């Protein structure tokens, strides 16, 4: 899928790597894995874009749209099972109810935007951080190592979902009461010079909380990193001379405090021949 998308723009000299590469790649893979039809897939993508807004009405609407898309998918797979996650969940030995399967699918689908933003953040980092870019594009840094460094220093999910302490905690002189929601600033964890110093400590460092930890660790971690790893490998191999087409200061950020992401990533490069499909 990555090669097909790259072939769609590599003959020119510019592209938006969010709209033309990262987003459609992640969406297409996830739709195939979960077993979404084209129509349900369009509804699900629209739901995710609606959930970018922070006002209660948009969040409620986005959640409803996402549940409807997953409900439609479950109905289709109950009638005609296939080789996909939805069908497997419906047949799982734990005997999940239809509502439970819908909730599981909606939870899994939410990782699509952080995954395409992870790809975009890594490419942006390579174009604006010369040592990182030289190592990532040149091969001294593997795509997986590049991903880990971005997850450490610029995670696409800037603020983690709420956690609820099971008992009162004293934190930095303040009191956090039992069952009181706590938001963890994942992006801030490794950016405090007092804690990590001024050097690039992200190299080879997996001590980040981008996928959570313990029993509640993100179940989509392996798929998300696989997609991002293959996307970056194919892109940097095909277009090693890629560079930002606009000043970095002019990039528009997604207006959501939970996300660290750009709306679009315009780049330019020297035209290259079509890649062979494997």
Steps between C-alpha positions, in 0.01 A plus 500: 500500500784741582662445160171565319454828685859609437458419131204736498721804560867404452494603133436860598702721727270563797237337722311532826627203697205506739219509246674303224700246698478457878124529546382288203765235571398453863130515421521244219699253712273534802185465293632176353609364839170583671289400201329834434309548177582812293183671626561413865860609455397843371266543797777398742751746352243779518443408864870528581523839331193617694659383826789741441276777629497555875147627551257254666256499208765398247642234730155354554427503128837345414454220751153429363628493142783262594264265684264497202785410263611215727141385551454480124820298470394258774164444330672419171751263659235316702332415173819431303812445715841554345870499582491818706506620859126564514419142405755365747358710784150376423623140528727558801481234769417764763159544338502875452163665452432706186531821701834387643635424152388842377677668794818299438502594132440869576788496748734335249397737221594803707869419454481586129557874542790469748660251260484724193618789717793286619608452139465872428685600819790269412529640147477857630768427759728360229459818294558743788755316719811446286675236717178301534418537130848398384491189717140404420518548125859377477428177682707554814169518683246229417135598443410331831768697685380819332145423614614442858687832504195687371275326751743610771539862392191589294223242554191546282274457803622789713269437795398151602146401583392558858623274777321463834701434819355227719603684815601851599845604377730788592663631183749787507340644812145470364228252582346274237188339638373149439325460161593857399596514130869559432630596155859398424688738272689237302664759275622695803649197678825499306535867408598646838875584490511462879397139462669388178778754442573687180637213291303272267404231750231355276747292293418136568289597800169316533425650842193683374131468580365549148322163511431501872631227729397187683167327457348808335775531236363584155398177321571659161869567569640222282281584201556875534879467512500248214306738275720797593821300461415377151370841393819679601726234347324520164479880497861570596625236256300648213549870577820552702528865397160599635483843664242730651329720241408780743660657808442273799344793688220520243382141548150494642459285809192295581294707746466233766711501819501120509673478161847604385451509126501712188193542281707461183866429423594660166832373366705524182745258344667399178273287277574128508384208284206284599581237760447134426212340684611200704 
